[in-house]
Amino acid sequence: MSARVLFLIISAVLPLAGTVGSSARDVDEKVSRFQDQLVKSGYAWQSGSESVADLNQWYCSGYLYSAMWANPQAPTIVSQMPWVPGQAPSTNSTATWRLRQDEAVVIIGMTPPPMAYFSFDLTMMKGFLGTGHLLWVAIGDPISNKTVRTTGATPYDRLFALVITGNRRTQAEVDKMLAATGLGDATNHVPIPASMFRLGLDEGSDQFFLGTRTAVPESGFEQARDDYLAAPPLRVLRVRPKSVSGDETQPVYASDPLPVPPLRVPGTGITELDLNPTLQLLRQRIVDAYPGYEAQDVPVERAFEEGYPGLQTNAVIHPPVLGTGAYSYDALYLGTPNFSLPDGSFIVAYGPNHLATRKASYASVAVYVDAAAALILDTRDHVDLQGSAADFIADRQDAGKFYAWTFSRAGGSGPQGLHVTPLAATNAVYCKPYCTLPDGKTYRDVDMGTVRLFFRIYAEPATRSRPALSELLMDRLLLFTAK
């Protein structure tokens, strides 16, 4: 698939998003004032757009080589950037973008409504989404609801600004313009260190991807989150000092690189490990509950490589190869290998409730199908999981610090109850709900019999970063097949 074809696809799937209401007017007023400052400062700008990505739909529609284990509980708003006249084309059209060494990307907008976790996460993506083998790495810590600076005392539903650049002078000048706009105390920085990434507009320069994650709205704010996604109140601009030569691909300012920013340090020294006896009891109670089935432990281990190590070792993502997987420094990921889940069988995911132990702000377990397509089958977050371990260990005082959730293909003869999710059968046509095809056409093949689980553990409150793996009791998985 050519980059031009992908451009047409993305333009159709991700239309320009508009906003309505007072928040939109507030954003537009700030953007207008900022643009006035750009004119006074001799800067040019181009407007981008913000829209939600659905990688599962894109895969079923034939546009992506894989859905790459996308997380539907944290829908991602993608910042699309226009090209600079004369630049080398971006590999993935406007979804990934190059950046001149003295340019900046600026977002002015409203933060999401109250939710367990949101973040603005900048990554570098090398490769084509249509064919795979992507090197997709995080560039430092995200700006999250734990760290964002806004115009108010709360991180939610407030004006903010975000500045992405690799040039110290550009950052200082844009900061000054935002301060004059009234956003000085609400300005957040995401530096691109030239020591690790190649800025520029030529074919050899790196390309960047900015995603806004939104995970698990607080009770009563579900519609507000949906409204935010439907029309993101965000305005994105790429700004740069004007070129007197007319060649916009060449820098105006001399190189003035920003350093690699310090990363937040995970870990508090406080562990979940003293809960291990209850975890072992929970496992035994689960096994004992289903005497007509053979129980098998499925291995769970750390998944994905961290960004900077992955960048240095070229840890590409190409399912079933995990690579860096667009790893967020705010999260710890655990995962299983791919394994067969036939009709008549079921799995039970269980482990610590990481929110109850204060090791996370958002946690989930997700089931994916097809080793290469890596499509979501079902997922449950910490709100769903809360209290579920009481089905097996209600007699334990610490039962609330655990969960146990069943994903079943055993039908009426298998587990039943509030904490059981029926899974689609192995002969189900996965892509049918995503696509409308003419008569006589077939849906894209999906191997429904092969599954893989991932456990996401985000943002320990005490550190505002991922928890340290050494301080966690790891999530577990049992596979049950009929004897």
N, C-alpha and C positions, 0 to 999 in steps of 0.2 A: 504494500500500500504506500503510495507516495505521500510526501508531506503536504502537497496541495490537496489531495483527497481527504487527509485527516483534518486539514483546515476547514474544509466544507462541512465535515461531520461535526466537528466541535462547534462550529458556528451555528449549526442547526440544533444540536443538542443543548448547547449552553447559550441561550439568547442573552442579550444585555438585560441586566436586572434593574428594575426601577424601584423606588420606594415612595410611600405616601405617608401623610401624617406629620405631626410636629417633629418627631425625631428626624425625619427626612429633611424637613425645612431647616432644622438646626445644623445638620451635616452640610447641606447645600450652602448655608450662609458661611460656615467656616471655610468650605472649599473656595467660595468666591473671594473671601478675604485673603486666603492663601495665594490664590492666583494673582491677585493684585500685588502681593509681595513678590511673587516670581517676576512679574513685569518690571517692578522697580529695581530688582536685583539683577536684571539681565539674564534671566533663565527662560528657557523654552520648556514646554510640557506637552505631553500626550495623555489622553484619558484611556484607561483600561476598563475592564468590566469584572463583575463578580457573579459566579453562578455555581450551583451545586453539581458535583460529579456523582454519577452512579456507575461504578465500574462493572457491576454485575450486568446491568442493561447494556453497557457498551460491549461487553464480551459477547453476549447473546446476539447482539446486532452485527457482530463480525468485525468490530473496529479495533478491539484489543486482542493481544495474544493470550492474555490471562487477566482475571479479576484481581489476582495477587492478594488474596485474603483480605479484601476490603472489609471495613468494619461498619455495618449499617447503623449501629447504635451511635456512631459519631460521624454523621454526614459531613462531608468536607466541601467547603466553599473554595473554589479555585479562583485565584487572581489571574486573569488573562491580560497580557500586555501587547500593545501594538508594536510593530517593528519600527526601528529607526530607518529612515530612508537610506538605502545603500548598504545596509548591514547584510551579513550572511544570513540566509533563512534559518529560523529555528527548526530543530528536528521535529518537534511536536506542535507546530504552528504556534498559536498564542498561549497554549497551556504551559509551555516552558519558554523562557526568554533569556537572551543574553543581556549583559549590562556593561556599558562603557565604564572605564575605570573611574571617571569623575561624575557618573550619573548616580541618581538615587531613585528608588521606588518609594512613594509616600502613600500611605493609606490614612484617610481621615474618615471616621465613622463612629457608629455606636457599638459598644460591646454587646454581646448576647445577653439575654435575660438570665435569671438565676438558674444555674445548673451545676451538676457535680464537677464538670470539667469542660473548659474550652481553652483553645490555644491558637496562636498564629505561629505556624511552623514552617520555616524556610528550609528547603532541601536543594541539593544539586542533583540533577538527573542527567545521566549520560546514556544515550541510546534511544531507540524508537519504540513507542508504546505499541505499535502494530506488530512488531516482530520479537520484542523481548531482549533478554540479556542486558538488563538495565543496571547501571551503577547508580544507586539512588540513596544518597546519604544526607543525614541531618547536618545543618550548619549551626552548631552550638545549641544552647537551650532555647526552647520555645518561649514566647511571651504568653503566659497563661492567666487564668483567673486568680492564680495564687501570686502573680508577680506584676500584672499589668498596672500601669499608671493611667488614671482617668481624671476627669474634671471633678469627681466626687469622692466621697469616702468609701464607696462601694465599687467593686469591679464590674457590676452588672448594669446594663442599660444606661451607660454613660459615654459621653464623648471622649475620644482618644485619638492619638496620632501614632503612626508607626513609620520609622525611617529605616530603609535598607540601603546600604551603600558600602563600598570598600574604601572610600576616600575621606580622609580626616577633614580636609577643608570643606568639601561638599557637605559633610555631616554638620559641621559647625554653622555653615551658612543656612542650611535648611532648618536647623534648630532655631536660629535667630528669626527666620521668617515665620515659623510656627508659633514662636513666642509672641510675635507681633499680631498673630491671628487670634491669640487668646488660648493657645494650647501648650504653652511652655511647660507647665507642670504635668501635662498629660501626654508628653512625648516619650515614646519607647524606641529603643535602638536595637537593630539586628545587623551587626557588622558582618561583612564578608571579608575574611582575612586573605590578603593576596599571597601570603605564605603557603596557603593550602589550595586556593582556587584561582583559576585564570580568568580575570575580567577582560572584557573586550567584545567587539562585535564581528570579529572574523570567524572563520570556520573552526579554528582551533580553540576558541574560547569556550568556557563552561556555560551550561545553561541551568537555569534556576526555576524552582516550582514553589509557589507559596500556597499552602493550604490552611484553611481555618477550620479546626475541629470543634464540634459541638456535641457533647455527650451527656445524656440523662438529665433532662430538665427537672427542676424541683417540682414537687406536687403543686398543682395549680398553674404552672407555667408551661404546660405542654403546648397549648395553642400559641402562646407567645413565641416559643421556639420554632414552631412550624411557620409562623408568620415571618420570623427572622430569616429562615431558609428560603421561603418563597420569594422574598424581595430583600436581599441583604442590604442593610443601611450602611454600606461601605462605599467609599469613592477611592479609586486607586489611580495614581498618576505616576508616570515616569518623567522625571525632571532632570535638566542638565543645563549648565552654562551655555549660552548661545555661541555658536561657532561663527567667527567673522569670515572664515574662508568659504562657508557654505557647505563644507563637507562635515556632515553631522556624525560620521563614524569615527572621527578623530577627536581625542580628548582636547579640551581647552586648558584644563588645569594640569599641572605637573603631578606625577604620581606622588601620593601622600598616603601610603597604605595604613589601614587600621590593623592592630594586632589581633591575634586569636583571643577571643574573650574568655575569661575564666568560666569554667563550668561549675554548676552547683554540685556539691559533694553529697552523694547518697549515704544513707546509714545514720543511725542514732545510737547504736550500741544496745538498744532494747529489742529483744527478739520474741518470736512466736514459738520458739522451740520447746518451752515448758508445756505447751499444749499437746505435744506429741502423743502422750498416753491416750488422750481422748480421740485423737485422729486415728490411732490404731484400733481403738474400740469401735469407732464409726465404721471403719472398713469392715471389721468382722461382722457387725450388725447388718450391714448392707449385704454381704455374702450370705449370711444365714437367712435373710429374708426371702431368698429365691432358691430353695433346695432343688428345684427341677431344672436348674441351669448350671452350666459350667462357668465359673468365674475366672477371669484372666486379667492380671494387672497389665495395663498398657503403659509403656515408658513415658515419662514426662521429663523434659529437660529444658534448659535455657534455649530460646529460639532467637534467631537473627543476630547479626554482628553489629556492634556499635558503629556510629558514623565514622569517626576519624580512624579507628583501626580498619574498618571496612574500606575506606578510601585508600589507605596505604597498601592494602592487600588485594585490591580490586575484587571485592566480595560482591559479585553481581547477583541480582535477584532474577531467577528464571525458573518458576515452579516446575518441578518440586524442589529445586534448589532455593534455599531461603535467602542467602546473601544478607544484605543489610536490611532489606524490606522496608525502606523508608523509616527506619528506627527513630523513635522519638526519645530524646534524653529524659523526658518526663515519665517514661514508662519502662516497666520490666515485662518481658514477654516470655511465657513458658509455652511449650508445645509438644505434641506427640508426633511420632512418625505417621505416614499414611498407613492405613490398615483397612481390611475388609469389614464391612458392617452389613451382613446379609439380612434379607427379610426373615423375621422370626427372632431376631436378636435385639439387644438393647445395650446401652452404655449408661453408666452412672458416674458423673463428674462430682467430686467431693473435695473438701479441703477447708482451710480456714476462711472465715469471713474477714477479709483483710481490712474492711472498713471498721468492723467491730474491734479489731486489735489496733486500730489507728495507724496502720501501715499503708493505707491508700485512701484516695478521695473518690476513685472510680475503679471498679473491677468488673470483669465479665468473663464468661466462657462462651466460646463460639464454635460451631460445627461447620466444617467446610467439606465440599464434595469435589471429586476429580483432582487427581494429583497435579495436573498441569493447569486446568482451568481455575482451580482454587476459588470456587464460588461459595457464597454463604448459604447454608441450609437452615440454621437456626442459631439464635444467640440469646443469652440471658444475662442481665446486669445485676449489680449488687442489690438493687431494690427487689427484683424478682427472687433472688436467692435467699434473702433474709428469712430466717426461721425455718428453712426447709430441712435442716438436719434433725429437727425435732421429730421427724417421721421415724427416726431410728434411735436417737439418743435423748429422748425427752426427759429421761430420768437423771440426766447430767446437768449440774448447775451451769456449766460452760457451754451448753448446747447452742446458745445464741452466737457463739464465736465460730460456728461452723456452718457449712451448707452441704446439701446433697441433692443434685438435680439429675433426673433421668431423661434421656433422649431415646425413644423407643421405636423399633420397627416390629415389635412383637404383637401388635394389634390387641384384641380383646383378651387374649390369653396371657398377655404380659402385664407389667406394672400399670397401675391406674392411680389417679389422684391429682391433687392440685399442683404437685411438683414433678409432673411427667409431661413431656412434650412429645406428641406423635411426630415422627419424621416421615417424609415422603418415601414411598417404596422405591426399590431399585429400578423398577421399570417406568418411573415417572419421567415426563418430558420437562426437564428443568426450565428451558428457555421459553416455553409456550406462553406464560403470563407476560413476558417481556417483549414479545415480538408479534406483530401482525403480518403474516406472510400470505401471499397469493396462493390459491388452490394449486396443489401439486408440488409445492415447495416443502422442504424438510427443515426442521429446526437443527441448530448446531448441536452436535453430539456432546453429551456430558456423561461421564462415568459416575453414575449415582451410587455404585456399590463401594467406592473407595472414599474414605473420609479421613479427616485430620482435625484435631482440636487445638485451639489456641486459648490461653488464659492471659488476659491483660490486667495489669496492676499499675495504676497511674497515681502519681503525685502524693507521696507521703506528706501529710500536713506539716510535720515538724521541719522538713527539709525543703519542701516545695519542689522536690525532685523524685525520681524513681526510688523505690525502696532498695536496700542492699539485699541481694539474693541470700547472702550468708545469714541474714536475720529473719528469713521467712521459712515457715513450713510450706513446702511446695504443694500446689494443687495436684490431685491424683485422678486417675481414671480406671474404672473397671469395665471390662467387656463381658457380657453374658450371652452365651449361646446355649440352645437347648441340648440337654444330655441325650 
